């Protein structure tokens, strides 16, 4: 199997050193980055797209759980293990589908057990057959609405809700971007922390301050594109 790219996120230098030392002895993992706060984590995930995070929870600027929530909103296949000195976050961590939850002090045997689980989940996810999806099913108070994918222009995060902008309606749902993106096909791309866009619908892209704005064919709304994602999007658009 190819190496699994890992990022270590902790504001304690001793913990970083221990994790780095243990990972050097494991042939399946390669450390591609170290972050010391939650804001840095979000930025580095967008840039480097790791396979696995080893995340402390209590950190400055933004705690590990909030940072991971933000990361999986635009990178839903990301796997993560929480490593922290506190037990009381465990329920919330597993609600996010964490691979594992390790309480400090870090023990080599316990860490390797968690890394084994991560290998299984990452390898299984890579082997899942790709099916062709025709419709996005969205639950609301009235029931379930089925929206043809080719009619969706983009999806926007608004507070704790998401709004799906399509040809015939704008539909609000309680589902987050990560859940929605996992059920879309390769035409859709997480272009920003708050936007998933249908690349096939883009008519043109215009720079605006420090970000970019995507406009769509015969559609009155537009979406934002992060400056970190613009080069990837331009490359993908060349294939359509």
Secondary structure, 3 states (H helix, E strand, C coil): CCCEEEEEECCCHHHHHHHHHHHHCCCCEEEEEEECCHHHHHHHHHHHCCCEEEECCCCCCCCHHHHHHHHHHHCCCCEEEEEECCCCCHHHHHHCCCCEEEECCCCHHHHHHHHHHHHHHHHHHHHCCCCCCCEEEEEECCEEEEEEHHHEEEEEEECCEEEEEECCCEEEECCCHHHHHCCCCCCEEEEECCEEEEHHHEEEEEEECCEEEEEECCCCCCEEECCCCHHHHHHHHCCC
